[in-house]
Structure formats: structure tokens, C-alpha cells
Amino acid sequence: MSAKITFLPVGNGDMTLITLNDSNETNILIDVNIRSAADDPDDDTCDAAAELRKRLKTDDKGRPYVNVFVLSHPDKDHCTGLKKHFHLGKLDDYVSEPPEGEDLKIVIREIWSSPMVFRRASKNHTLTDDAKAFNTEAKRRVNLYKANSGVNITDGDRILLIGEDEDPEKMKGLEGILKKQGETINWINGSYNSFAWMRVLGPFPKGDEEQEKSLIKNHSSVIIQYHIASDLTHPEACIFLTGGDAEVAIWKKLWEKYKDNTDYLKYDLLQAPHHCSWHVLSFDSQSQCDDPKVDADAKSALSQANYGAYIVSSSKAIKDDGSDPPSYAAKQEYLTISKNFKCTGEYPNETSHEPLEFLVAADGPQPPSKKKASASVAAIAMAREPLSHG
């Protein structure tokens, strides 16, 4: 068993599974984007739900589970499929015999999320049914924690709040489940875990009016730097940095805050924010500006790559056609940071997609071998060749 980081191909969306190398194979799922097209056997969309389920263990009652589900922010492409595929509510209400044709729902043992993403929703940022369902579930868990004074909270009821609420009064009594910007997380689903620790980098706490405009625009995404062990003798074999859809203003602020302590921004593996959008690197619009400029501070924040680091765009194939996201111009900027750039919409090729899985070795993240990728392409080609009846 090795620690793994798996990027599921979900178009312009995020769905990433971290699996640790501990005896329990503890996992952390970051966002979900299970589209209805994947349920159609005649559609070539990757069945992300099936790929996820193949990688999950079941509990003593046969229920598939994730130890932690992290919602970076409640946009459609980060929470689609939540109601359909995950159990929400008390575990006592779990349906162990689903209707014919439906799978058992996945239990979420612990949630990590920020209350800010809901408070800062604008009139133009309407929450989907999945986002509303998540909000209801998060509030249920918070209220249970308050009612029990944090005692005897078990699987299916745990929650960790990432970032301070806009209203300090709302955080009273929740100090035990609150992680502020700059703080670290050492416990996963109620237990200390020696195979990973996490540093919270975002969202930022509420600032002045001008800052708030930027934070609303950037959805107040949860940003976490994951430190993942290959084994107990290599506790930081892979530093994985992911930040949802955080855009240029946030990365600029992160550089201003941590430019004298860049360890906070280091990575061996970076998930290109907002699906390789140009707006992560620039305040200028490519379509409305003759000479759009990259913001030097934002790019500096995203340039703290360790030697041999990889950058992954969780997006459609990146083409030089003016699309954004993903942005071809943004990809060119990332290539100046690291030549090891990969896109989920291009693996193993642009017409057939498979999960992009990195193994965590003692010397860092290891992408799928070229041999494996070539074999996948060959298998696809063979399947399309007409059969010989000679």
C-alpha cells in the first residue's frame, strides 16, 4: 500500500481523493462533481462515482465511507452529485437497502468546510440544491456539537470549521472545532494521524470593504497545504497545495502575508486553482484588455514549487482557443514554474479519460508511468478496431 493522490476527471470541476499509507487507509475527498452524463452508458464521460467507490473501504455494516469530505466552496462544479451519492443526516437514518438500481450512499464521517462561503454568497451566486443540502448538513453537525458541548461526537456527525466566521458571536463554544488561517490540523476524523498534517491558508478572515469585494468574487475558497507521508520515516514526502477557485486577489494577499516565510506556500504537487483560469494570475481580462498583465505577487505565491514539482489542471483539455477556464495563457505561465504540467482532460488522451493517480514515494509524488498511459491508449485503439472474422 502506498499513499496516493487521485484526480478524478470531471471536466471543469474538482474531485480529488487523498489516500494515506496508514493501516486504515484513511482518505480525504476534496470536492465532488459527479455529473449525470456519467450515469449514461452511451456517454463517454468518466464514471467518477464508480471510480471513487472502487477506492473506498466499507465499515462493519457494509457502508462505503470517506473519512473526511472537504468542500472548498459551494459552486456547482465542486458539489454536484452530493445528494445523490452521499448520505446526509443522522447515520441512524441510513438506507441499507436502497431501491433497485441505486447504490448504497457514501457515509461522510467528518466534514471540513468554511461558513464564510455561504455568508458571502452574492445575489448572482445562487446556491444549487446540492450546496443547500450540504449547508443543512453542516449546520446539523455544528448544532449537535453545541448541544453536546463537543462530547461523544462520533462518525457521521463530526465537523471541522475552516476559517473564522464573519460574526465572532457565532463561533462561541466552537473553539474546539475551529481552525484559523495559519493553524495546523493534526487530527483526522477524531484521531491523531502520523501520516499527514495540514496547514490552513484560506479563507481570509473578514477585512475592509474593498477586501470583501475581492473575497466575494473569489468565493472565499478553503485553501489547504497537505503534508503527506510515504511512510513514518518520510513524514513530508509530498506537499500538496489546493485552493478551490481562489483567484488573483487571494494569491496576492497570500504572498503579502507569507513572502518572508515561503514554506507556507511550498508544494510538490499543485492543483492549479479554478481549473487553470487566467483570473488566478491576473486582474486583467484577456477579452477586454489589449495587453493583460500577470500579477507578480499572485504568481510568486504560486511559484513556490519544490524541485521536480507537478502542477495539475482539473479541467477540460486546454486549447489555444480563447477559453477560460481552462486558459491556454495560464498554462503557459504555469509551465514557466514547472514543466511537469498535466491536465485531467488530457489523460490518457483528449477523448478517453481515466483518473490521474500519483503515488507518494519517499522522494515525492510519482505520476502514472508513460508505459501505463501508452497501454491505455493502445487498449482504446484496439477496442475501436473492427474484429477480424478470417
C-alpha positions as CSV (number, residue, x, y, z in Angstrom):
1,M,0.0,0.0,0.0
2,S,1.2,3.5,-0.9
3,A,-0.2,6.9,-0.2
4,K,-2.0,8.2,-3.3
5,I,-3.5,11.4,-4.6
6,T,-6.1,10.7,-7.3
7,F,-7.5,13.4,-9.5
8,L,-10.8,12.2,-11.0
9,P,-11.6,13.6,-14.4
10,V,-14.8,15.7,-14.0
11,G,-14.4,18.3,-16.7
12,N,-14.1,21.9,-15.4
13,G,-14.6,20.8,-11.8
14,D,-12.7,19.4,-8.8
15,M,-12.8,15.9,-7.3
16,T,-9.6,14.8,-5.6
17,L,-9.1,11.8,-3.3
18,I,-6.1,11.6,-0.9
19,T,-5.5,8.1,0.5
20,L,-2.9,7.8,3.3
21,N,-0.5,5.0,3.9
22,D,-1.7,4.2,7.4
23,S,-3.2,0.8,8.4
24,N,-6.8,2.2,8.0
25,E,-6.0,3.7,4.5
26,T,-7.5,6.9,5.8
27,N,-8.9,9.0,3.0
28,I,-9.8,12.7,2.4
29,L,-12.1,13.6,-0.5
30,I,-11.8,17.2,-1.7
31,D,-14.9,18.4,-3.6
32,V,-17.2,16.3,-5.8
33,N,-18.5,16.8,-9.3
34,I,-20.4,13.7,-10.3
35,R,-22.3,14.7,-13.4
36,S,-25.5,13.0,-14.7
37,A,-23.8,12.3,-18.1
38,A,-21.6,9.8,-16.2
39,D,-24.7,7.7,-15.5
40,D,-25.4,7.2,-19.2
41,P,-23.7,4.1,-20.5
42,D,-23.8,5.6,-24.0
43,D,-21.9,8.7,-22.9
44,D,-18.1,8.6,-22.8
45,T,-17.9,10.7,-19.6
46,C,-15.8,9.0,-17.0
47,D,-17.9,7.4,-14.3
48,A,-16.4,9.4,-11.4
49,A,-18.8,7.8,-8.9
50,A,-17.7,4.3,-9.8
51,E,-14.1,5.3,-9.8
52,L,-14.5,6.8,-6.4
53,R,-16.3,3.8,-5.0
54,K,-13.6,1.4,-6.2
55,R,-11.2,3.3,-4.0
56,L,-13.3,3.3,-0.8
57,K,-13.4,0.9,2.0
58,T,-16.6,-0.2,3.8
59,D,-17.4,-0.2,7.5
60,D,-18.5,-3.1,9.6
61,K,-22.1,-2.6,8.3
62,G,-21.1,-2.7,4.7
63,R,-21.4,1.1,4.2
64,P,-18.8,2.8,1.9
65,Y,-17.3,5.9,3.5
66,V,-14.9,8.7,3.3
67,N,-13.1,9.7,6.5
68,V,-13.2,13.4,5.5
69,F,-15.1,15.4,2.9
70,V,-13.6,18.9,2.3
71,L,-15.8,21.4,0.5
72,S,-13.6,24.1,-0.9
73,H,-16.7,26.3,-1.8
74,P,-20.3,25.6,-2.8
75,D,-20.1,26.2,-6.6
76,K,-21.9,23.7,-8.8
77,D,-18.7,22.2,-10.2
78,H,-17.5,21.4,-6.6
79,C,-20.6,19.8,-5.1
80,T,-22.7,18.3,-7.9
81,G,-23.8,14.8,-7.0
82,L,-23.6,15.2,-3.3
83,K,-27.3,14.4,-2.5
84,K,-27.4,11.5,-4.9
85,H,-24.3,9.7,-3.9
86,F,-23.7,10.7,-0.2
87,H,-25.6,10.1,2.9
88,L,-26.7,13.3,4.6
89,G,-28.3,13.3,8.0
90,K,-28.0,11.1,11.0
91,L,-26.5,7.7,10.5
92,D,-29.5,6.1,12.2
93,D,-31.4,7.1,9.1
94,Y,-29.0,5.4,6.7
95,V,-30.8,3.4,4.0
96,S,-29.1,0.0,4.0
97,E,-31.4,-1.4,1.3
98,P,-31.6,1.2,-1.5
99,P,-34.1,1.0,-4.3
100,E,-33.2,-1.3,-7.2
101,G,-30.6,0.2,-9.5
102,E,-29.3,2.5,-6.8
103,D,-26.0,2.2,-4.9
104,L,-25.5,2.4,-1.2
105,K,-24.8,6.0,-0.3
106,I,-21.3,7.0,0.9
107,V,-21.0,8.0,4.5
108,I,-19.1,11.2,5.3
109,R,-17.5,10.6,8.7
110,E,-16.2,14.1,9.1
111,I,-16.8,17.4,7.2
112,W,-14.3,20.2,6.7
113,S,-15.7,23.5,5.4
114,S,-15.9,27.2,6.0
115,P,-19.1,29.0,7.0
116,M,-17.8,32.1,5.1
117,V,-18.6,30.7,1.6
118,F,-22.3,30.8,2.4
119,R,-22.3,34.1,4.2
120,R,-20.6,35.8,1.3
121,A,-22.8,34.4,-1.4
122,S,-23.9,37.3,-3.7
123,K,-27.2,37.8,-5.4
124,N,-25.6,36.4,-8.6
125,H,-24.2,33.4,-6.7
126,T,-27.3,31.3,-6.2
127,L,-26.7,28.0,-4.3
128,T,-27.7,24.8,-6.0
129,D,-29.8,22.1,-4.3
130,D,-26.6,20.1,-3.6
131,A,-25.0,23.2,-2.0
132,K,-28.1,23.9,0.1
133,A,-28.2,20.2,1.2
134,F,-24.5,20.5,2.3
135,N,-25.2,23.7,4.2
136,T,-28.1,22.0,6.0
137,E,-25.9,19.0,6.9
138,A,-23.0,21.3,8.1
139,K,-25.4,23.2,10.3
140,R,-26.8,19.9,11.7
141,R,-23.3,18.9,12.8
142,V,-22.5,22.2,14.3
143,N,-25.7,22.3,16.3
144,L,-25.1,18.8,17.5
145,Y,-21.6,19.8,18.7
146,K,-23.1,22.8,20.5
147,A,-25.8,20.7,22.1
148,N,-23.4,18.1,23.3
149,S,-20.7,20.6,24.3
150,G,-18.3,18.7,22.0
151,V,-18.7,15.4,23.9
152,N,-19.4,12.0,22.3
153,I,-19.4,13.2,18.7
154,T,-18.9,10.2,16.5
155,D,-18.6,9.1,12.9
156,G,-21.1,10.8,10.6
157,D,-21.5,13.7,13.0
158,R,-18.1,15.3,13.1
159,I,-17.2,18.7,11.5
160,L,-14.2,21.0,11.4
161,L,-14.7,24.6,10.6
162,I,-12.0,26.2,8.4
163,G,-11.6,29.9,8.9
164,E,-13.4,32.3,11.3
165,D,-17.0,33.3,10.8
166,E,-17.8,36.9,10.0
167,D,-19.7,37.1,13.2
168,P,-17.5,36.2,16.2
169,E,-20.5,35.6,18.3
170,K,-21.4,32.6,16.1
171,M,-18.1,31.0,17.0
172,K,-18.5,31.0,20.7
173,G,-18.5,27.4,22.0
174,L,-17.0,26.1,18.8
175,E,-13.3,26.8,19.5
176,G,-12.6,23.0,19.7
177,I,-13.6,22.5,16.0
178,L,-12.3,25.8,14.6
179,K,-9.1,26.1,12.6
180,K,-8.0,29.7,11.8
181,Q,-5.8,30.8,8.9
182,G,-2.2,29.7,9.6
183,E,-3.1,27.0,12.0
184,T,-2.4,23.3,11.5
185,I,-4.6,20.2,11.5
186,N,-3.2,17.0,13.0
187,W,-6.3,15.0,13.7
188,I,-8.4,13.3,11.1
189,N,-11.9,12.1,12.0
190,G,-11.3,12.3,15.7
191,S,-7.9,10.6,15.8
192,Y,-4.3,11.8,15.6
193,N,-2.8,10.6,12.3
194,S,1.0,10.3,11.9
195,F,0.8,10.1,8.1
196,A,-0.4,13.6,7.4
197,W,-0.8,17.1,8.7
198,M,-2.4,20.1,7.1
199,R,-1.9,23.8,7.2
200,V,-4.9,26.2,6.7
201,L,-4.1,29.1,4.3
202,G,-7.5,30.3,3.5
203,P,-10.1,31.7,3.5
204,F,-9.0,35.0,4.9
205,P,-11.0,36.5,7.8
206,K,-13.3,39.4,7.0
207,G,-11.4,42.6,6.1
208,D,-12.3,46.0,5.0
209,E,-15.0,46.8,2.4
210,E,-12.6,46.7,-0.6
211,Q,-11.1,43.4,0.6
212,E,-14.6,42.0,1.0
213,K,-15.4,42.7,-2.7
214,S,-12.4,40.6,-3.7
215,L,-13.3,37.8,-1.3
216,I,-16.9,37.6,-2.6
217,K,-15.5,37.5,-6.2
218,N,-13.1,34.7,-5.2
219,H,-15.8,32.6,-3.4
220,S,-13.7,32.5,-0.1
221,S,-12.4,29.1,-1.1
222,V,-10.8,26.8,1.5
223,I,-7.0,26.6,0.8
224,I,-5.0,23.9,2.5
225,Q,-1.4,22.7,2.2
226,Y,-1.4,18.9,2.8
227,H,1.8,17.3,4.1
228,I,1.6,13.6,3.3
229,A,3.9,10.8,4.4
230,S,5.1,8.0,2.3
231,D,5.9,6.1,5.5
232,L,6.8,7.0,9.1
233,T,10.4,7.7,8.1
234,H,9.4,10.2,5.4
235,P,6.7,12.3,7.1
236,E,6.7,15.0,4.4
237,A,7.3,13.1,1.2
238,C,4.7,15.1,-0.7
239,I,3.3,18.6,0.0
240,F,0.1,19.0,-1.9
241,L,-1.4,22.5,-2.3
242,T,-5.0,23.0,-3.3
243,G,-7.2,26.1,-3.2
244,G,-10.6,25.6,-4.9
245,D,-11.4,28.6,-7.1
246,A,-9.3,31.1,-5.2
247,E,-8.4,33.8,-7.7
248,V,-5.7,36.5,-8.1
249,A,-6.7,38.8,-5.2
250,I,-6.3,35.9,-2.7
251,W,-3.0,34.6,-4.0
252,K,-1.7,38.2,-4.0
253,K,-2.7,38.5,-0.3
254,L,-1.1,35.2,0.5
255,W,2.2,36.4,-1.0
256,E,2.0,39.6,1.0
257,K,1.4,37.5,4.1
258,Y,3.9,34.8,3.6
259,K,6.6,36.1,1.3
260,D,9.0,36.1,4.3
261,N,8.1,32.6,5.2
262,T,7.6,30.8,1.9
263,D,7.5,27.4,3.5
264,Y,3.7,28.1,3.9
265,L,3.4,28.1,0.1
266,K,5.8,25.3,-0.9
267,Y,4.5,22.3,-2.8
268,D,5.5,19.2,-4.6
269,L,2.1,19.0,-6.2
270,L,-0.2,21.9,-7.0
271,Q,-3.8,21.7,-8.2
272,A,-4.0,24.7,-10.5
273,P,-6.7,26.9,-8.9
274,H,-10.0,27.5,-10.7
275,H,-9.3,24.9,-13.3
276,C,-6.3,26.8,-14.8
277,S,-8.2,30.1,-15.1
278,W,-6.4,33.2,-16.2
279,H,-8.1,35.1,-13.4
280,V,-5.9,33.3,-10.9
281,L,-2.9,35.1,-12.2
282,S,-4.2,38.4,-13.4
283,F,-6.7,41.2,-12.6
284,D,-6.9,41.9,-16.3
285,S,-9.5,40.4,-18.6
286,Q,-8.0,38.7,-21.7
287,S,-11.1,39.5,-23.7
288,Q,-11.3,43.2,-22.6
289,C,-7.7,44.2,-22.3
290,D,-5.2,44.5,-25.2
291,D,-2.2,43.6,-23.1
292,P,-3.3,41.7,-19.9
293,K,-0.6,41.6,-17.3
294,V,0.2,38.8,-14.8
295,D,0.2,40.0,-11.2
296,A,3.7,39.4,-10.0
297,D,2.7,38.8,-6.4
298,A,0.0,36.2,-7.2
299,K,2.4,34.3,-9.5
300,S,5.1,34.4,-6.8
301,A,2.7,32.8,-4.4
302,L,2.0,30.0,-6.9
303,S,5.7,29.7,-7.8
304,Q,7.0,28.1,-4.6
305,A,7.5,24.8,-6.2
306,N,10.0,22.3,-4.8
307,Y,12.4,20.7,-7.3
308,G,10.6,18.4,-9.7
309,A,7.1,19.6,-8.6
310,Y,4.0,18.8,-10.6
311,I,1.1,21.0,-11.5
312,V,-2.3,19.5,-12.3
313,S,-5.2,21.3,-14.0
314,S,-8.5,19.6,-13.1
315,S,-10.3,20.7,-16.3
316,K,-11.2,20.0,-19.9
317,A,-8.4,19.7,-22.4
318,I,-6.5,23.1,-22.6
319,K,-6.6,24.6,-26.1
320,D,-5.4,27.9,-27.6
321,D,-9.0,28.9,-28.5
322,G,-9.7,31.8,-26.0
323,S,-11.5,29.5,-23.5
324,D,-11.2,30.4,-19.8
325,P,-11.2,28.2,-17.8
326,P,-9.1,26.4,-18.7
327,S,-6.9,29.1,-20.1
328,Y,-4.1,28.4,-22.5
329,A,-2.3,31.6,-21.5
330,A,-2.5,30.5,-17.8
331,K,-1.0,27.1,-18.7
332,Q,2.0,28.9,-20.4
333,E,2.6,30.8,-17.1
334,Y,2.5,27.6,-15.1
335,L,4.9,26.0,-17.5
336,T,7.4,28.7,-16.5
337,I,7.1,27.4,-12.9
338,S,7.3,23.7,-13.7
339,K,7.5,21.7,-17.0
340,N,5.7,18.9,-15.2
341,F,2.2,20.1,-16.1
342,K,-0.7,17.7,-16.5
343,C,-4.4,18.1,-17.3
344,T,-7.2,15.6,-16.3
345,G,-9.0,16.3,-19.6
346,E,-6.0,15.1,-21.5
347,Y,-5.2,11.9,-19.6
348,P,-4.6,9.4,-21.1
349,N,-5.8,11.4,-24.1
350,E,-8.4,14.0,-25.0
351,T,-11.2,11.6,-26.0
352,S,-11.0,9.0,-23.2
353,H,-10.3,9.9,-19.6
354,E,-9.1,8.0,-16.6
355,P,-8.3,9.0,-13.0
356,L,-4.9,10.7,-12.8
357,E,-3.2,9.0,-9.9
358,F,0.0,10.0,-8.2
359,L,1.7,7.6,-5.8
360,V,3.5,9.2,-2.9
361,A,7.1,7.8,-2.7
362,A,9.8,8.8,-0.3
363,D,11.2,11.1,-3.0
364,G,7.9,12.8,-3.8
365,P,4.8,12.3,-5.9
366,Q,5.1,9.8,-8.8
367,P,2.7,10.2,-11.8
368,P,1.4,7.3,-13.8
369,S,4.2,5.8,-15.9
370,K,4.3,6.5,-19.6
371,K,4.1,2.8,-20.1
372,K,0.8,2.6,-18.3
373,A,-0.6,5.6,-20.2
374,S,0.6,4.2,-23.5
375,A,-1.0,0.9,-22.7
376,S,-4.3,2.6,-22.0
377,V,-4.2,4.4,-25.3
378,A,-3.3,1.2,-27.1
379,A,-6.2,-0.6,-25.4
380,I,-8.6,2.1,-26.6
381,A,-7.3,1.9,-30.1
382,M,-7.6,-1.9,-30.2
383,A,-11.2,-1.7,-28.9
384,R,-12.1,0.5,-31.8
385,E,-10.6,-1.7,-34.5
386,P,-13.1,-4.0,-36.3
387,L,-12.8,-7.6,-35.4
388,S,-11.4,-10.0,-38.0
389,H,-13.5,-12.9,-39.0
390,G,-10.9,-14.5,-41.2
